[in-house]
Amino acid sequence: MHNKARKGSPARAGKARATISADGDLRRELLLARRAARAAGEILRGHWRRGGYEIASKGKDNPVTQADLEADRALKSLLHDPFPDYGWLSEETADSEARLECRRVWIVDPLDGTKEFIKGIPEFCVAVALVEEGEPVLGVTYNPITREMFWSARGLGCHLNSDPVRVTRTRALHRAKVLASRSEAARGEWEVFHGRLQVSPTGSVAYKLALVAAGKGDATFTRSPKSEWDIASGAALLAEAGGTMTDIHGTLIRFNQRHVKVAGMIADNTALHEQLVKIAPHPERALP
């Protein structure tokens, strides 16, 4: 499923992708993806402002709201219907193995950060990615409350609204601002890194990845398994912003797999990656 990364290869791969000439077709998909993310975001924004939406549960600590489902329907209508040959993978749509035969696949999360959404914390987003033969080539992450639109496409760079952005240049681990899961921080899982990292609890996974790509944080990681829809848009953003993402063990991630769970995740500015691969999977190594 995954190819083991050679030492230093993620950084070289990121630089190589940045030199690829822009794919004209991706400009069309990018325009549509931004429109779709904004439309889904307005659905979320409306429910967030009004309140009173229905909340159900998909399992332990996994809520789903009326807003999730409405945003998902909007995304599928705006993205999948115009490109019927593209596969579809969404957190809120029943999966179909037909996507495994598709060269290009939309991977979306209509509301990443549902718990923040319910609590009224404006750190949730719509996440849209287009994957081509396992590689994310387009990413859009939209926070409808702050109106932050992070977007990228192969060869076009990474942007926050109208401004080009890149990852930070931080190299010293003790100076690194690491964006952490709020729930993991609340459970005390980040205490082991006290004094070693500057930990900043932040909302959804996709939003954290976008912030790292935009240079608003140096890194983020989690030892908890994540689904492809949590991280695909962020992977595309990071690829164009000069960053690196692997699973928690440092293995490069291929998308549109039969099993969509990934073994944790490390995403950063590339300069910190080898250091984080050493300590993130084994927090005891971070102890003085």
Residue, then its C-alpha position, 0 to 999 in steps of 0.5 A: m500500500h505504501n512505499k517506504a521513503r528513502k532518507g531525504s526523499p520526501a523533500r526532493a519529491g516536493k521540489a520535483r512536483a513544484t517544477i511540473s508545468a501546470d496542467g490545464d485541466l487542473r485549472r478547471e477542476l481547481l475553479l470548481a473545487r473552490r466554488a464547491a468548497r465555498a458553497a458547502g462552507e456557506i451551508l456550514r456557516g448558516h447552521w453554525r450561526r442559527g444553531g438548532y441543527e440535528i446531531a447524531s452519532k456514528g460511533k464513540d466520540n464521532p458525531v455527525t450533524q445535519a450540516d455535515l450531510e447537507a454539505d456532502r450533498a452539495l459537494k457531490s452535486l457540484l464536483h462529482d456530477p460534472f466529472p462522472d468518470y472521476g471516483w468519489l470518496s467522502e466521509e459522509t457517502a457510502d463507499s464504492e469500490a468502483r473508485l479503485e478503478c478510477r485514475r482521478v478521485w475526489i476525496v472530500d470531508p464536508l465538515d472536518g472538525t465536527k466537534e469544534f463546530i458543535k462547540g462553537i469553536p471556529e476551527f473547522c473546514v470543508a476539505v476537498a482533494l483531487v487524487e491522481e493515481g494515488e497522488p494528491v494533485l489538488g487541494v482546497t481547505y476552506n474555513p467558512i467562519t474565518r473565510e480562509m481559503f487555502w488552495s493548491a494545484r500541481g504546478l500552481g503553488c499553494h495560496l491562502n486566499s489571493d496570496p502565495v504561501r509556503v511552509t516555515r524555515t524553522r529547523a530547531l525542534h525546540r523552537a517549532k510550533v506544533l499544532a496539536s489535536r484539542s482532544e489529544a491535548a485535553r487527554g494529556e497526550w502531549e504532556v510528554f513533549h512539554g519543554r521540547l516543543q511549543v504545542s498549540p491545541t488547534g481544531s480539525v486535522a485538515y485545518k491544522l495541515a492547511l495552517v502548516a502549509a501556509g506557514k502559520g505553524d511548523a508542524t502537526f502530527t498524531r499517533s491516532p489513525k486518520s482517514e484519507w478524507d482527513i488528510a488528502s487536501g492537506a497533503a496537496l497543499l503541503a506538496e506545493a508549499g514545500g512541506t512533507m507528509t508521511d504516516i507516523h512511521g515516516t512512510l509516504i502515503r498513497f491515496n485512494q486505497r481499499h482501506v482508507k485508514v492511515a497509520g497516524m500522520i506527521a506533516d511539517n516544513t520538511a526541515l523538521h521531518e527527520q527529527l519528528v519521525k524519531i520522536a512522534p511515534h515514540p513519545e518516551r524519546a522526547l523525555p529529558 
